[in-house]
């Protein structure tokens, strides 16, 4: 697998979170570059990250982010929706302002994202990274994940809107108000695996110039209504040999594993953009 280690983020107190958002938005309100009327509903892209058991190497996660951003822009040009900002534009992790000593802005977005994952009906503790497991256990307690009845009841909510915590709901509302966003978007690239033609197991890939036997890309996205805090959980899985053969037909049989992975990222990004519109319709119906 093409993965590296995990990073742990501490859960911030609600008071500090609100204080940071208030200070940050106050200091940046006069310099918003997102002006003018655009078609469709407005989306703020909060975070595109990996909270799966094996964290992606940065180069592949960056490629996925780029593909997703391009897909969102393509949909924007079609008038389906438009973006009004993103976590990178917030300067997450780069600012040395005094308020950053309290809590980094990217931690606020991470906490909203992890909250949406933890409360999501498809969340599985056994395939999450250490950072995500600790967050979920802090929310529900360790015993929750050994209660089969509760876990089964939660799974029945797949495809339906659900609520995140009140603290993260208020944080999401604040971001939405300040940036004129109708919805916040978060994406969790859970898994990306390459199996080479000569491989027996899905071992670490040291040479991805070879042609692959199998590729797997698995991702979730979370569309949060900025006014209500309701969440729609979307899911994409691409792991069939037939899908790889289709990509080979579209892009050429000589494609390397890296290029095929990029092509699969492009396919999934397009699916996410399309499903966002469906997710909006489901959220509008409420619980």
TAFENKA-V431193 format. One record per residue. N is the residue number from 1. SS is DSSP state (h for helix, s for strand, l for the rest). OMEGA is omega as a letter, one per 20 degrees, with the letter a starting at -180 (999 if undefined). Layout:
# TAFENKA-V431193
[[N & SS & OMEGA] [N & SS & OMEGA]]
This chain:
# TAFENKA-V431193
[[1 & l & a] [2 & l & a] [3 & s & r] [4 & s & a] [5 & l & a] [6 & l & r] [7 & l & a] [8 & l & r] [9 & l & a] [10 & l & r] [11 & l & a] [12 & l & r] [13 & l & a] [14 & h & a] [15 & h & r] [16 & h & a] [17 & h & a] [18 & h & a] [19 & h & r] [20 & h & r] [21 & h & a] [22 & h & a] [23 & h & a] [24 & h & a] [25 & h & r] [26 & h & a] [27 & h & a] [28 & h & a] [29 & h & a] [30 & h & a] [31 & h & a] [32 & l & a] [33 & l & a] [34 & l & a] [35 & l & r] [36 & l & a] [37 & l & r] [38 & l & a] [39 & l & r] [40 & l & a] [41 & s & a] [42 & s & a] [43 & s & r] [44 & s & a] [45 & s & a] [46 & s & a] [47 & s & r] [48 & s & a] [49 & s & r] [50 & l & r] [51 & l & r] [52 & s & a] [53 & l & r] [54 & l & a] [55 & s & a] [56 & s & r] [57 & l & a] [58 & h & a] [59 & h & a] [60 & h & r] [61 & h & r] [62 & h & r] [63 & h & r] [64 & h & r] [65 & h & a] [66 & h & a] [67 & h & a] [68 & h & r] [69 & h & r] [70 & h & r] [71 & h & r] [72 & h & r] [73 & h & r] [74 & h & r] [75 & h & r] [76 & h & a] [77 & h & r] [78 & l & r] [79 & l & a] [80 & l & r] [81 & s & r] [82 & s & a] [83 & s & a] [84 & s & r] [85 & s & r] [86 & s & a] [87 & l & r] [88 & l & a] [89 & l & r] [90 & l & a] [91 & l & a] [92 & l & r] [93 & l & a] [94 & l & a] [95 & l & r] [96 & l & r] [97 & l & a] [98 & h & a] [99 & h & a] [100 & h & r] [101 & h & r] [102 & l & r] [103 & l & a] [104 & l & a] [105 & h & a] [106 & h & r] [107 & h & r] [108 & h & a] [109 & h & r] [110 & h & a] [111 & h & r] [112 & h & a] [113 & h & a] [114 & h & r] [115 & h & r] [116 & h & r] [117 & h & a] [118 & h & a] [119 & h & a] [120 & l & a] [121 & l & a] [122 & l & a] [123 & l & r] [124 & l & a] [125 & h & a] [126 & h & r] [127 & h & r] [128 & s & r] [129 & l & a] [130 & h & r] [131 & h & a] [132 & h & r] [133 & h & a] [134 & h & r] [135 & h & a] [136 & h & r] [137 & h & r] [138 & h & a] [139 & h & a] [140 & h & a] [141 & l & a] [142 & h & a] [143 & h & a] [144 & h & a] [145 & h & r] [146 & h & a] [147 & l & a] [148 & h & a] [149 & h & r] [150 & h & a] [151 & h & r] [152 & h & r] [153 & h & r] [154 & h & a] [155 & h & a] [156 & l & a] [157 & l & a] [158 & l & r] [159 & l & a] [160 & l & r] [161 & l & r] [162 & s & a] [163 & s & r] [164 & l & a] [165 & l & a] [166 & h & r] [167 & h & a] [168 & h & r] [169 & h & r] [170 & h & r] [171 & h & r] [172 & h & r] [173 & h & r] [174 & h & r] [175 & h & a] [176 & h & a] [177 & h & a] [178 & h & a] [179 & h & r] [180 & l & a] [181 & l & r] [182 & l & a] [183 & s & r] [184 & s & a] [185 & s & r] [186 & s & a] [187 & s & r] [188 & s & r] [189 & s & a] [190 & s & a] [191 & s & r] [192 & s & a] [193 & s & r] [194 & s & r] [195 & s & a] [196 & s & a] [197 & l & a] [198 & l & a] [199 & l & r] [200 & l & r] [201 & l & r] [202 & l & a] [203 & l & r] [204 & l & a] [205 & l & r] [206 & l & r] [207 & l & a] [208 & l & r] [209 & l & r] [210 & l & r] [211 & l & a] [212 & s & r] [213 & s & a] [214 & s & r] [215 & s & r] [216 & s & r] [217 & s & a] [218 & s & a] [219 & s & r] [220 & s & r] [221 & s & a] [222 & s & r] [223 & s & a] [224 & s & r] [225 & s & a] [226 & l & a] [227 & l & a] [228 & l & a] [229 & l & r] [230 & s & a] [231 & s & r] [232 & s & r] [233 & s & r] [234 & s & a] [235 & s & r] [236 & s & r] [237 & s & r] [238 & s & a] [239 & l & a] [240 & l & r] [241 & h & r] [242 & h & r] [243 & h & r] [244 & h & r] [245 & h & r] [246 & h & r] [247 & h & r] [248 & h & r] [249 & h & a] [250 & h & a] [251 & h & r] [252 & l & a] [253 & l & a] [254 & l & a] [255 & l & r] [256 & l & r] [257 & h & a] [258 & h & a] [259 & h & r] [260 & h & r] [261 & h & r] [262 & h & r] [263 & h & r] [264 & h & r] [265 & h & a] [266 & h & r] [267 & h & a] [268 & h & r] [269 & h & r] [270 & h & r] [271 & h & a] [272 & h & a] [273 & h & r] [274 & h & a] [275 & h & r] [276 & h & r] [277 & h & r] [278 & h & r] [279 & h & r] [280 & h & a] [281 & h & r] [282 & h & r] [283 & h & a] [284 & h & r] [285 & h & r] [286 & l & a] [287 & l & 999]]
